[in-house]
C-alpha cells in the first residue's frame, strides 16, 4: 500500500524538513521524491503542478501545497479529515 502523503523535496530545503517533522510527529507515513539533482522529475512536477518551489505535498491525489498549507491544514484539523477519507 502506498503512503497517504507524497512529498517532493530537495536536500537543501528547510521547509521540506519542517514538513517531514510535522508528518513524523503525527505518525503519518509519507513518500519523498528527491528532485535535487533530477531535472526530469523536477520538470515533470512543474508541468503537473506549475509549482517551482518545494516542498510540493500531495495527500492522496490532492495537491495540498507546500509546508505553509500543510501546517494550516493540520492546525484546522482538515489534514486529519483528508487522511481519514483515504482510509
BELLINTA-V810659 format. One record per backbone hydrogen bond with DSSP energy under -0.5 kcal/mol. NH is the residue of the N-H (numbers start at 1). CO is the residue of the C=O. E is the energy in kcal/mol with one decimal. If there is no record, write none. Layout:
BEGIN
nh:NH co:CO e:E
nh:NH co:CO e:E
END
This chain:
BEGIN
nh:5 co:29 e:-0.9
nh:6 co:58 e:-2.2
nh:7 co:31 e:-3.1
nh:8 co:56 e:-2.7
nh:9 co:33 e:-2.4
nh:13 co:10 e:-1.0
nh:14 co:12 e:-0.7
nh:17 co:13 e:-1.4
nh:18 co:14 e:-1.8
nh:19 co:15 e:-2.2
nh:20 co:16 e:-2.4
nh:21 co:17 e:-2.4
nh:22 co:18 e:-2.3
nh:23 co:19 e:-2.4
nh:24 co:20 e:-2.9
nh:25 co:21 e:-2.5
nh:26 co:22 e:-1.4
nh:27 co:23 e:-0.7
nh:27 co:24 e:-0.9
nh:28 co:23 e:-2.7
nh:29 co:27 e:-0.6
nh:31 co:5 e:-2.7
nh:33 co:7 e:-2.6
nh:34 co:32 e:-0.5
nh:35 co:9 e:-3.0
nh:35 co:33 e:-0.7
nh:39 co:37 e:-0.8
nh:42 co:38 e:-2.4
nh:43 co:39 e:-2.7
nh:44 co:40 e:-2.3
nh:45 co:41 e:-2.3
nh:46 co:42 e:-2.5
nh:47 co:43 e:-2.4
nh:48 co:44 e:-2.2
nh:49 co:45 e:-2.6
nh:50 co:46 e:-2.5
nh:55 co:8 e:-0.6
nh:56 co:8 e:-1.4
nh:57 co:65 e:-3.2
nh:58 co:6 e:-3.0
nh:59 co:62 e:-2.5
nh:60 co:4 e:-3.0
nh:60 co:58 e:-0.6
nh:62 co:59 e:-2.0
nh:64 co:57 e:-2.6
nh:64 co:62 e:-0.7
nh:65 co:57 e:-1.3
nh:70 co:66 e:-2.3
nh:71 co:67 e:-3.1
nh:72 co:68 e:-2.3
nh:73 co:69 e:-2.6
nh:74 co:70 e:-2.3
nh:75 co:71 e:-2.7
nh:76 co:72 e:-2.0
nh:77 co:73 e:-0.7
nh:77 co:74 e:-0.8
nh:78 co:73 e:-0.9
nh:79 co:73 e:-2.0
nh:81 co:77 e:-1.5
nh:82 co:78 e:-2.7
nh:83 co:79 e:-2.6
nh:84 co:80 e:-2.5
nh:85 co:81 e:-2.0
nh:86 co:82 e:-0.8
nh:86 co:83 e:-0.7
nh:87 co:84 e:-1.4
END
